[in-house]
Structure formats: structure tokens, C-alpha cells
């Protein structure tokens, strides 16, 4: 985790985390992409860095989890902007009070057959994330697909 955090905070570049085994062939990496949208600057940066993948994807779903957002553009607004740039994007909003946002994001990505997840990292402070946990920690510990992240 320290290496991932160091790369995210110190490099100014996106980081792609790949689980030990990815069931799809590498050529499928960008066929279906889920963008986990929460309105944050960090997620906007991740989307910007992911544009080469998003432009080549057959399907992009901008996923918003109700109650896990900050003030910013809606998922529908982001999907509309992506469409203006030639990305085949749609918006989807989910709510589930029984599961954490990280669990909802991964479950939805699995249900959509995503090959790549795009996620902003550490919208909350590192200390808050360390003490209370958060979506990014859950995703890093449980993702079964590659995750492109940026801070």
C-alpha cells in the first residue's frame, strides 16, 4: 500500500493497479470501462488521464454512488461531456445502504462486465482514510480488475 500511495501522491501521474490474475485477455482491457464518479477533482484527473482508453472503449459507464459524492458535476453531466469528445458514455446511479461505496462500485463493475475501473484516489485525507477506511482502500484490497487511479 505504501508503494501505491507514494506513486499516487509523489508522481503526479496515474497509477494502474492490476490484480494477480485478470480473467480477460489484455486486449479486452478497454472494451467496457466503469468510471467511478464522485464529483471530485481527483476523479476528474483520473478521467482525464484515462481518455486514451475511454476513446477506444466500446462502452463507458459513469457510475455514481448516492451519498458518496462531493460537490461537483453530476455523473450525467460527465457522461454528456465524454460523449461530446467521442466517448460512448452513459450514466448510472446506484444506492445501497447495506454495502460500502467501495463494495457497491466493485459489484456494479462486475455486473457490467467491466475490464477497467477508473477511480480518483484519496478524495478524503489520507489520515481519515486510514482511520475510517474508504472506497479506495476497499477497491485496492478487493478489485478483480485493473484500476486506473489518480490523485
OpenMM code with the backbone's topology and positions (N, CA, C; nanometers):
from openmm import Vec3, app, unit

residues = "UNK UNK UNK UNK UNK UNK UNK UNK UNK UNK UNK UNK UNK UNK UNK UNK UNK UNK UNK UNK UNK UNK UNK UNK UNK UNK UNK UNK UNK UNK UNK UNK UNK UNK UNK UNK UNK UNK UNK UNK UNK UNK UNK UNK UNK UNK UNK UNK UNK UNK UNK UNK UNK UNK UNK UNK UNK UNK UNK UNK UNK UNK UNK UNK UNK UNK UNK UNK UNK UNK UNK UNK UNK UNK UNK UNK UNK UNK UNK UNK UNK UNK UNK UNK UNK UNK UNK UNK UNK UNK UNK UNK UNK UNK UNK UNK UNK UNK UNK UNK UNK UNK UNK UNK UNK UNK UNK UNK UNK UNK UNK UNK UNK UNK UNK UNK UNK UNK UNK UNK UNK UNK UNK UNK UNK UNK UNK UNK UNK UNK UNK UNK UNK UNK UNK UNK UNK UNK UNK UNK UNK UNK UNK UNK UNK UNK UNK UNK UNK UNK UNK".split()
positions = [
    Vec3(0.0823, -0.1189, 0.0000),
    Vec3(0.0000, 0.0000, 0.0000),
    Vec3(0.0874, 0.1261, 0.0000),
    Vec3(0.1994, 0.1234, 0.0710),
    Vec3(0.2879, 0.2393, 0.0779),
    Vec3(0.3425, 0.2750, -0.0603),
    Vec3(0.3741, 0.1742, -0.1401),
    Vec3(0.4262, 0.1991, -0.2742),
    Vec3(0.3204, 0.2640, -0.3619),
    Vec3(0.1976, 0.2139, -0.3534),
    Vec3(0.0868, 0.2699, -0.4312),
    Vec3(0.0638, 0.4151, -0.3909),
    Vec3(0.0581, 0.4406, -0.2599),
    Vec3(0.0360, 0.5765, -0.2122),
    Vec3(0.1491, 0.6691, -0.2560),
    Vec3(0.2694, 0.6221, -0.2491),
    Vec3(0.3836, 0.7024, -0.2898),
    Vec3(0.3736, 0.7381, -0.4376),
    Vec3(0.3408, 0.6414, -0.5198),
    Vec3(0.3253, 0.6667, -0.6634),
    Vec3(0.2122, 0.7654, -0.6893),
    Vec3(0.1013, 0.7504, -0.6190),
    Vec3(-0.0131, 0.8406, -0.6383),
    Vec3(0.0172, 0.9833, -0.5954),
    Vec3(0.0776, 0.9993, -0.4788),
    Vec3(0.0979, 1.1326, -0.4232),
    Vec3(0.2227, 1.2023, -0.4764),
    Vec3(0.3244, 1.1274, -0.5122),
    Vec3(0.4521, 1.1891, -0.5467),
    Vec3(0.4815, 1.1971, -0.6965),
    Vec3(0.4132, 1.1178, -0.7781),
    Vec3(0.4485, 1.1149, -0.9200),
    Vec3(0.3711, 1.2158, -1.0041),
    Vec3(0.2526, 1.2536, -0.9603),
    Vec3(0.1699, 1.3419, -1.0410),
    Vec3(0.1145, 1.2732, -1.1643),
    Vec3(0.1255, 1.1426, -1.1685),
    Vec3(0.0821, 1.0630, -1.2842),
    Vec3(-0.0208, 0.9611, -1.2390),
    Vec3(-0.0946, 0.9049, -1.3334),
    Vec3(-0.1904, 0.8000, -1.2961),
    Vec3(-0.1170, 0.6712, -1.2599),
    Vec3(-0.1843, 0.5878, -1.1856),
    Vec3(-0.1303, 0.4583, -1.1465),
    Vec3(-0.2330, 0.3527, -1.1868),
    Vec3(-0.1863, 0.2463, -1.2495),
    Vec3(-0.2750, 0.1342, -1.2832),
    Vec3(-0.2373, 0.0178, -1.1938),
    Vec3(-0.3338, -0.0281, -1.1165),
    Vec3(-0.3153, -0.1421, -1.0281),
    Vec3(-0.3815, -0.2621, -1.0954),
    Vec3(-0.3062, -0.3694, -1.1082),
    Vec3(-0.3574, -0.4902, -1.1734),
    Vec3(-0.3554, -0.6033, -1.0723),
    Vec3(-0.4691, -0.6711, -1.0535),
    Vec3(-0.4718, -0.7822, -0.9579),
    Vec3(-0.3845, -0.8979, -1.0067),
    Vec3(-0.3512, -0.9903, -0.9157),
    Vec3(-0.2631, -1.1027, -0.9530),
    Vec3(-0.3118, -1.1817, -1.0741),
    Vec3(-0.4423, -1.1990, -1.0871),
    Vec3(-0.4939, -1.2692, -1.2048),
    Vec3(-0.6106, -1.1908, -1.2616),
    Vec3(-0.6021, -1.1640, -1.3896),
    Vec3(-0.7081, -1.0931, -1.4604),
    Vec3(-0.7676, -1.1925, -1.5582),
    Vec3(-0.8989, -1.2224, -1.5463),
    Vec3(-0.9586, -1.3268, -1.6293),
    Vec3(-0.9649, -1.2951, -1.7780),
    Vec3(-0.9719, -1.1687, -1.8144),
    Vec3(-0.9856, -1.1322, -1.9550),
    Vec3(-0.8483, -1.1221, -2.0213),
    Vec3(-0.8436, -1.1422, -2.1521),
    Vec3(-0.7154, -1.1182, -2.2207),
    Vec3(-0.6823, -0.9701, -2.2155),
    Vec3(-0.5552, -0.9378, -2.2226),
    Vec3(-0.5110, -0.7983, -2.2143),
    Vec3(-0.5757, -0.7123, -2.3222),
    Vec3(-0.6091, -0.7713, -2.4362),
    Vec3(-0.6704, -0.6947, -2.5451),
    Vec3(-0.8094, -0.6435, -2.5074),
    Vec3(-0.8723, -0.7030, -2.4049),
    Vec3(-1.0059, -0.6610, -2.3633),
    Vec3(-1.0017, -0.5490, -2.2596),
    Vec3(-0.8821, -0.5033, -2.2227),
    Vec3(-0.8663, -0.4066, -2.1144),
    Vec3(-0.9622, -0.2895, -2.1236),
    Vec3(-0.9836, -0.2370, -2.2408),
    Vec3(-1.0663, -0.1179, -2.2508),
    Vec3(-1.2003, -0.1357, -2.3172),
    Vec3(-1.2487, -0.2571, -2.3360),
    Vec3(-1.3771, -0.2752, -2.4039),
    Vec3(-1.4925, -0.2158, -2.3249),
    Vec3(-1.5007, -0.2469, -2.1969),
    Vec3(-1.6021, -0.1896, -2.1089),
    Vec3(-1.5303, -0.1272, -1.9912),
    Vec3(-1.5534, 0.0017, -1.9719),
    Vec3(-1.4870, 0.0756, -1.8650),
    Vec3(-1.5923, 0.1371, -1.7744),
    Vec3(-1.5715, 0.1245, -1.6434),
    Vec3(-1.6563, 0.1924, -1.5458),
    Vec3(-1.5743, 0.3054, -1.4854),
    Vec3(-1.6313, 0.4248, -1.4888),
    Vec3(-1.5727, 0.5404, -1.4232),
    Vec3(-1.6499, 0.5595, -1.2934),
    Vec3(-1.5830, 0.5456, -1.1819),
    Vec3(-1.6462, 0.5664, -1.0517),
    Vec3(-1.6444, 0.7162, -1.0231),
    Vec3(-1.7570, 0.7820, -1.0474),
    Vec3(-1.7634, 0.9277, -1.0391),
    Vec3(-1.8166, 0.9731, -0.9038),
    Vec3(-1.7431, 1.0637, -0.8388),
    Vec3(-1.7907, 1.1190, -0.7120),
    Vec3(-1.7877, 1.2720, -0.7103),
    Vec3(-1.7619, 1.3342, -0.8240),
    Vec3(-1.7616, 1.4789, -0.8337),
    Vec3(-1.6313, 1.5454, -0.7954),
    Vec3(-1.5311, 1.4694, -0.7560),
    Vec3(-1.4071, 1.5266, -0.7029),
    Vec3(-1.3064, 1.5645, -0.8118),
    Vec3(-1.2160, 1.6515, -0.7740),
    Vec3(-1.1048, 1.6896, -0.8604),
    Vec3(-1.0184, 1.5685, -0.8923),
    Vec3(-0.9977, 1.4823, -0.7920),
    Vec3(-0.9150, 1.3624, -0.8121),
    Vec3(-0.9759, 1.2717, -0.9187),
    Vec3(-1.1071, 1.2565, -0.9164),
    Vec3(-1.1722, 1.1712, -1.0161),
    Vec3(-1.1685, 1.2375, -1.1534),
    Vec3(-1.1842, 1.3691, -1.1584),
    Vec3(-1.1742, 1.4400, -1.2860),
    Vec3(-1.0349, 1.4198, -1.3464),
    Vec3(-0.9307, 1.4236, -1.2621),
    Vec3(-0.7941, 1.3983, -1.3106),
    Vec3(-0.7811, 1.2557, -1.3640),
    Vec3(-0.8386, 1.1600, -1.2922),
    Vec3(-0.8324, 1.0203, -1.3365),
    Vec3(-0.9007, 1.0042, -1.4724),
    Vec3(-1.0156, 1.0688, -1.4905),
    Vec3(-1.0872, 1.0624, -1.6184),
    Vec3(-1.0010, 1.1239, -1.7290),
    Vec3(-0.9390, 1.2356, -1.7008),
    Vec3(-0.8530, 1.2998, -1.7998),
    Vec3(-0.7374, 1.2080, -1.8405),
    Vec3(-0.6721, 1.1483, -1.7422),
    Vec3(-0.5623, 1.0561, -1.7713),
    Vec3(-0.6109, 0.9322, -1.8474),
    Vec3(-0.7351, 0.8921, -1.8253),
    Vec3(-0.7892, 0.7704, -1.8873),
    Vec3(-0.8438, 0.7934, -2.0282),
    Vec3(-0.8449, 0.9167, -2.0762),
    Vec3(-0.9064, 0.9462, -2.2068),
    Vec3(-0.8593, 0.8561, -2.3211),
    Vec3(-0.7308, 0.8230, -2.3336),
    Vec3(-0.6932, 0.7328, -2.4437),
    Vec3(-0.7673, 0.5986, -2.4374),
    Vec3(-0.7893, 0.5464, -2.3163),
    Vec3(-0.8654, 0.4215, -2.3015),
    Vec3(-1.0134, 0.4453, -2.3276),
    Vec3(-1.0671, 0.5544, -2.2743),
    Vec3(-1.2097, 0.5841, -2.2885),
    Vec3(-1.2487, 0.6024, -2.4346),
    Vec3(-1.1632, 0.6674, -2.5120),
    Vec3(-1.1923, 0.6902, -2.6537),
    Vec3(-1.1977, 0.5601, -2.7335),
    Vec3(-1.1228, 0.4596, -2.6918),
    Vec3(-1.1196, 0.3320, -2.7638),
    Vec3(-1.2222, 0.2308, -2.7127),
    Vec3(-1.2834, 0.2594, -2.5983),
    Vec3(-1.3763, 0.1638, -2.5372),
    Vec3(-1.5052, 0.1507, -2.6181),
    Vec3(-1.5604, 0.0316, -2.6166),
    Vec3(-1.6914, 0.0105, -2.6779),
    Vec3(-1.8006, 0.0702, -2.5911),
    Vec3(-1.7783, 0.0665, -2.4580),
    Vec3(-1.8813, 0.1093, -2.3636),
    Vec3(-1.8140, 0.1691, -2.2400),
    Vec3(-1.8616, 0.2872, -2.2005),
    Vec3(-1.8134, 0.3525, -2.0795),
    Vec3(-1.9351, 0.3856, -1.9946),
    Vec3(-1.9319, 0.3437, -1.8690),
    Vec3(-2.0409, 0.3730, -1.7762),
    Vec3(-1.9861, 0.4621, -1.6659),
    Vec3(-2.0458, 0.5800, -1.6511),
    Vec3(-2.0090, 0.6724, -1.5443),
    Vec3(-2.0995, 0.6398, -1.4261),
    Vec3(-2.0421, 0.5760, -1.3256),
    Vec3(-2.1168, 0.5257, -1.2108),
    Vec3(-2.1061, 0.6222, -1.0935),
    Vec3(-2.2203, 0.6616, -1.0386),
    Vec3(-2.2247, 0.7448, -0.9193),
    Vec3(-2.2952, 0.6672, -0.8096),
    Vec3(-2.2362, 0.6649, -0.6915),
    Vec3(-2.2975, 0.6013, -0.5756),
    Vec3(-2.3588, 0.7117, -0.4904),
    Vec3(-2.4904, 0.7091, -0.4753),
    Vec3(-2.5584, 0.8110, -0.3947),
    Vec3(-2.5017, 0.8142, -0.2538),
    Vec3(-2.4800, 0.9349, -0.2037),
    Vec3(-2.4281, 0.9510, -0.0689),
    Vec3(-2.2770, 0.9425, -0.0594),
    Vec3(-2.2104, 0.9174, -0.1713),
    Vec3(-2.0633, 0.9059, -0.1707),
    Vec3(-2.0031, 1.0056, -0.2687),
    Vec3(-2.0587, 1.1272, -0.2703),
    Vec3(-2.0109, 1.2286, -0.3639),
    Vec3(-1.9732, 1.3566, -0.2905),
    Vec3(-1.8985, 1.4382, -0.3596),
    Vec3(-1.8683, 1.5729, -0.3126),
    Vec3(-1.9326, 1.6684, -0.4130),
    Vec3(-1.9316, 1.7962, -0.3817),
    Vec3(-1.9913, 1.8926, -0.4723),
    Vec3(-1.9134, 1.8962, -0.6028),
    Vec3(-1.9845, 1.8877, -0.7128),
    Vec3(-1.9212, 1.8881, -0.8434),
    Vec3(-2.0208, 1.8460, -0.9487),
    Vec3(-1.9763, 1.8308, -1.0717),
    Vec3(-2.0667, 1.7906, -1.1801),
    Vec3(-2.1291, 1.6536, -1.1510),
    Vec3(-2.2481, 1.6332, -1.2032),
    Vec3(-2.3157, 1.5037, -1.1861),
    Vec3(-2.2566, 1.4015, -1.2826),
    Vec3(-2.2854, 1.2758, -1.2569),
    Vec3(-2.2415, 1.1692, -1.3465),
    Vec3(-2.3000, 1.1861, -1.4854),
    Vec3(-2.4243, 1.2302, -1.4943),
    Vec3(-2.4878, 1.2527, -1.6248),
    Vec3(-2.4164, 1.3641, -1.7005),
    Vec3(-2.3768, 1.4705, -1.6302),
    Vec3(-2.3038, 1.5793, -1.6957),
    Vec3(-2.1684, 1.5318, -1.7469),
    Vec3(-2.1024, 1.4476, -1.6699),
    Vec3(-1.9724, 1.3938, -1.7129),
    Vec3(-1.9906, 1.3034, -1.8344),
    Vec3(-2.0923, 1.2173, -1.8306),
    Vec3(-2.1185, 1.1293, -1.9452),
    Vec3(-2.1491, 1.2121, -2.0702),
    Vec3(-2.2268, 1.3197, -2.0560),
    Vec3(-2.2587, 1.4057, -2.1702),
    Vec3(-2.1328, 1.4717, -2.2259),
    Vec3(-2.0447, 1.5173, -2.1383),
    Vec3(-1.9191, 1.5776, -2.1822),
    Vec3(-1.8317, 1.4756, -2.2542),
    Vec3(-1.8254, 1.3543, -2.1995),
    Vec3(-1.7480, 1.2490, -2.2648),
    Vec3(-1.8035, 1.2188, -2.4038),
    Vec3(-1.9366, 1.2157, -2.4168),
    Vec3(-1.9983, 1.1905, -2.5483),
    Vec3(-1.9592, 1.2992, -2.6486),
    Vec3(-1.9507, 1.4260, -2.6026),
    Vec3(-1.9082, 1.5351, -2.6908),
    Vec3(-1.7669, 1.5125, -2.7444),
    Vec3(-1.6862, 1.4369, -2.6706),
    Vec3(-1.5486, 1.4075, -2.7114),
    Vec3(-1.5368, 1.2720, -2.7824),
    Vec3(-1.6501, 1.2117, -2.8165),
    Vec3(-1.6487, 1.0873, -2.8929),
    Vec3(-1.6442, 0.9599, -2.8108),
    Vec3(-1.6696, 0.9684, -2.6802),
    Vec3(-1.6693, 0.8506, -2.5933),
    Vec3(-1.8119, 0.7970, -2.5833),
    Vec3(-1.8275, 0.6668, -2.5984),
    Vec3(-1.9590, 0.6021, -2.5887),
    Vec3(-1.9975, 0.5874, -2.4416),
    Vec3(-2.0391, 0.6981, -2.3795),
    Vec3(-2.0621, 0.7010, -2.2349),
    Vec3(-2.2098, 0.7128, -2.1988),
    Vec3(-2.2454, 0.6414, -2.0926),
    Vec3(-2.3774, 0.6536, -2.0311),
    Vec3(-2.3562, 0.6740, -1.8814),
    Vec3(-2.4600, 0.7225, -1.8141),
    Vec3(-2.4511, 0.7448, -1.6697),
    Vec3(-2.5403, 0.6458, -1.5965),
    Vec3(-2.4982, 0.6091, -1.4772),
    Vec3(-2.5729, 0.5160, -1.3931),
    Vec3(-2.5543, 0.5584, -1.2485),
    Vec3(-2.6631, 0.5645, -1.1728),
    Vec3(-2.6563, 0.5989, -1.0308),
    Vec3(-2.7076, 0.4815, -0.9508),
    Vec3(-2.6368, 0.4461, -0.8445),
    Vec3(-2.6745, 0.3349, -0.7576),
    Vec3(-2.6790, 0.3809, -0.6135),
    Vec3(-2.7657, 0.3163, -0.5379),
    Vec3(-2.7754, 0.3411, -0.3949),
    Vec3(-2.7971, 0.2073, -0.3266),
    Vec3(-2.7261, 0.1852, -0.2183),
    Vec3(-2.7379, 0.0601, -0.1439),
    Vec3(-2.6896, 0.0868, -0.0026),
    Vec3(-2.7816, 0.0967, 0.0901),
    Vec3(-2.7459, 0.1296, 0.2279),
    Vec3(-2.6820, 0.0127, 0.3022),
    Vec3(-2.6874, -0.1066, 0.2458),
    Vec3(-2.6323, -0.2245, 0.3130),
    Vec3(-2.4836, -0.2426, 0.2898),
    Vec3(-2.4312, -0.1848, 0.1815),
    Vec3(-2.2908, -0.2047, 0.1471),
    Vec3(-2.2158, -0.0723, 0.1433),
    Vec3(-2.0846, -0.0809, 0.1570),
    Vec3(-1.9999, 0.0386, 0.1489),
    Vec3(-1.9916, 0.0843, 0.0036),
    Vec3(-1.9573, 0.2122, -0.0189),
    Vec3(-1.9416, 0.2590, -0.1570),
    Vec3(-1.8415, 0.1747, -0.2373),
    Vec3(-1.7290, 0.1371, -0.1756),
    Vec3(-1.6311, 0.0547, -0.2463),
    Vec3(-1.6896, -0.0784, -0.2905),
    Vec3(-1.7675, -0.1407, -0.2038),
    Vec3(-1.8311, -0.2688, -0.2381),
    Vec3(-1.9339, -0.2502, -0.3489),
    Vec3(-2.0076, -0.1415, -0.3443),
    Vec3(-2.1072, -0.1138, -0.4488),
    Vec3(-2.0376, -0.0938, -0.5835),
    Vec3(-1.9300, -0.0169, -0.5839),
    Vec3(-1.8566, 0.0106, -0.7075),
    Vec3(-1.8049, -0.1190, -0.7693),
    Vec3(-1.7427, -0.2045, -0.6893),
    Vec3(-1.6889, -0.3302, -0.7427),
    Vec3(-1.7995, -0.4248, -0.7884),
    Vec3(-1.9093, -0.4315, -0.7136),
    Vec3(-2.0212, -0.5173, -0.7535),
    Vec3(-2.0811, -0.4701, -0.8855),
    Vec3(-2.0958, -0.3394, -0.9000),
    Vec3(-2.1525, -0.2856, -1.0233),
    Vec3(-2.0576, -0.3068, -1.1408),
    Vec3(-1.9285, -0.2876, -1.1184),
    Vec3(-1.8302, -0.3114, -1.2249),
    Vec3(-1.8354, -0.4577, -1.2702),
    Vec3(-1.8472, -0.5487, -1.1741),
    Vec3(-1.8568, -0.6907, -1.2065),
    Vec3(-1.9850, -0.7191, -1.2858),
    Vec3(-2.0974, -0.6619, -1.2415),
    Vec3(-2.2259, -0.6819, -1.3085),
    Vec3(-2.2237, -0.6284, -1.4517),
    Vec3(-2.1537, -0.5184, -1.4741),
    Vec3(-2.1451, -0.4583, -1.6074),
    Vec3(-2.0408, -0.5263, -1.6961),
    Vec3(-1.9628, -0.6171, -1.6385),
    Vec3(-1.8583, -0.6851, -1.7155),
    Vec3(-1.7417, -0.5936, -1.7475),
    Vec3(-1.7116, -0.5027, -1.6578),
    Vec3(-1.6046, -0.4057, -1.6818),
    Vec3(-1.4679, -0.4726, -1.6895),
    Vec3(-1.3850, -0.4181, -1.7762),
    Vec3(-1.2479, -0.4644, -1.7916),
    Vec3(-1.1496, -0.3684, -1.7265),
    Vec3(-1.1973, -0.2471, -1.6945),
    Vec3(-1.1125, -0.1455, -1.6332),
    Vec3(-1.2015, -0.0556, -1.5484),
    Vec3(-1.1518, -0.0177, -1.4302),
    Vec3(-1.2201, 0.0763, -1.3423),
    Vec3(-1.1341, 0.2018, -1.3337),
    Vec3(-1.1953, 0.3176, -1.3516),
    Vec3(-1.1263, 0.4460, -1.3397),
    Vec3(-1.1775, 0.5116, -1.2126),
    Vec3(-1.0847, 0.5508, -1.1237),
    Vec3(-1.1247, 0.5999, -0.9918),
    Vec3(-1.0273, 0.7056, -0.9437),
    Vec3(-1.0796, 0.8143, -0.8912),
    Vec3(-0.9960, 0.9120, -0.8233),
    Vec3(-0.9535, 0.8532, -0.6900),
    Vec3(-0.8365, 0.8911, -0.6429),
    Vec3(-0.7849, 0.8324, -0.5191),
    Vec3(-0.7693, 0.9379, -0.4112),
    Vec3(-0.8140, 0.9030, -0.2942),
    Vec3(-0.7959, 0.9846, -0.1748),
    Vec3(-0.8593, 1.1228, -0.1864),
    Vec3(-0.9900, 1.1236, -0.2129),
    Vec3(-1.0663, 1.2475, -0.2063),
    Vec3(-1.0687, 1.2944, -0.0610),
    Vec3(-1.0805, 1.1987, 0.0326),
    Vec3(-1.0696, 1.2284, 0.1750),
    Vec3(-0.9210, 1.2374, 0.2090),
    Vec3(-0.8887, 1.2937, 0.3240),
    Vec3(-0.7491, 1.3000, 0.3641),
    Vec3(-0.6957, 1.1589, 0.3876),
    Vec3(-0.5645, 1.1424, 0.3757),
    Vec3(-0.5020, 1.0116, 0.3985),
    Vec3(-0.5287, 0.9637, 0.5408),
    Vec3(-0.5261, 1.0559, 0.6383),
    Vec3(-0.5481, 1.0188, 0.7779),
    Vec3(-0.6917, 0.9686, 0.7986),
    Vec3(-0.7877, 1.0395, 0.7414),
    Vec3(-0.9280, 0.9976, 0.7543),
    Vec3(-0.9481, 0.8605, 0.6888),
    Vec3(-0.8870, 0.8430, 0.5733),
    Vec3(-0.8959, 0.7153, 0.5021),
    Vec3(-0.8330, 0.6036, 0.5858),
    Vec3(-0.7199, 0.6318, 0.6486),
    Vec3(-0.6515, 0.5331, 0.7311),
    Vec3(-0.7373, 0.4926, 0.8509),
    Vec3(-0.7979, 0.5913, 0.9178),
    Vec3(-0.8757, 0.5634, 1.0381),
    Vec3(-1.0113, 0.5010, 1.0061),
    Vec3(-1.0838, 0.5619, 0.9121),
    Vec3(-1.2214, 0.5198, 0.8864),
    Vec3(-1.2369, 0.4270, 0.7669),
    Vec3(-1.1297, 0.4109, 0.6904),
    Vec3(-1.1415, 0.3313, 0.5692),
    Vec3(-1.2070, 0.4159, 0.4611),
    Vec3(-1.2296, 0.3584, 0.3478),
    Vec3(-1.2921, 0.4324, 0.2398),
    Vec3(-1.3003, 0.3465, 0.1157),
    Vec3(-1.3625, 0.4043, 0.0128),
    Vec3(-1.3840, 0.3299, -0.1115),
    Vec3(-1.2531, 0.2845, -0.1736),
    Vec3(-1.1527, 0.3721, -0.1759),
    Vec3(-1.0282, 0.3353, -0.2439),
    Vec3(-0.9577, 0.2199, -0.1737),
    Vec3(-0.9604, 0.2200, -0.0426),
    Vec3(-0.8978, 0.1093, 0.0311),
    Vec3(-0.9699, -0.0223, 0.0002),
    Vec3(-1.1035, -0.0192, 0.0034),
    Vec3(-1.1809, -0.1404, -0.0263),
    Vec3(-1.1498, -0.1888, -0.1685),
    Vec3(-1.1445, -0.0962, -0.2620),
    Vec3(-1.1184, -0.1336, -0.4015),
    Vec3(-0.9784, -0.1915, -0.4168),
    Vec3(-0.8801, -0.1297, -0.3552),
    Vec3(-0.7433, -0.1822, -0.3656),
    Vec3(-0.7311, -0.3220, -0.3057),
    Vec3(-0.8065, -0.3482, -0.1999),
    Vec3(-0.7982, -0.4788, -0.1341),
    Vec3(-0.8799, -0.5875, -0.2036),
    Vec3(-0.9847, -0.5495, -0.2804),
    Vec3(-1.0768, -0.6491, -0.3334),
    Vec3(-1.0949, -0.6494, -0.4853),
    Vec3(-1.0332, -0.5576, -0.5575),
    Vec3(-1.0550, -0.5486, -0.7022),
    Vec3(-1.0073, -0.6742, -0.7738),
    Vec3(-1.0894, -0.7196, -0.8670),
    Vec3(-1.0556, -0.8327, -0.9515),
    Vec3(-1.0336, -0.7877, -1.0951),
    Vec3(-1.0231, -0.6564, -1.1146),
    Vec3(-0.9996, -0.5997, -1.2472),
    Vec3(-0.8971, -0.4872, -1.2323),
    Vec3(-0.8301, -0.4485, -1.3401),
    Vec3(-0.7360, -0.3377, -1.3324),
    Vec3(-0.8061, -0.2074, -1.2917),
    Vec3(-0.7373, -0.1252, -1.2153),
    Vec3(-0.7921, 0.0025, -1.1692),
    Vec3(-0.6930, 0.1121, -1.2032),
    Vec3(-0.7396, 0.2118, -1.2795),
    Vec3(-0.6593, 0.3285, -1.3111),
    Vec3(-0.6987, 0.4357, -1.2107),
    Vec3(-0.6010, 0.4843, -1.1342),
    Vec3(-0.6279, 0.5830, -1.0290),
    Vec3(-0.5381, 0.7043, -1.0476),
    Vec3(-0.5860, 0.8175, -0.9963),
    Vec3(-0.5049, 0.9395, -0.9919),
    Vec3(-0.5461, 1.0183, -0.8695),
    Vec3(-0.4515, 1.0965, -0.8190),
    Vec3(-0.4822, 1.1834, -0.7053),
    Vec3(-0.4787, 1.3269, -0.7518),
] * unit.nanometer
topology = app.Topology()
chain = topology.addChain("A")
for resn in residues:
    res = topology.addResidue(resn, chain)
    for name in ("N", "CA", "C"):
        topology.addAtom(name, app.Element.getBySymbol(name[0]), res)
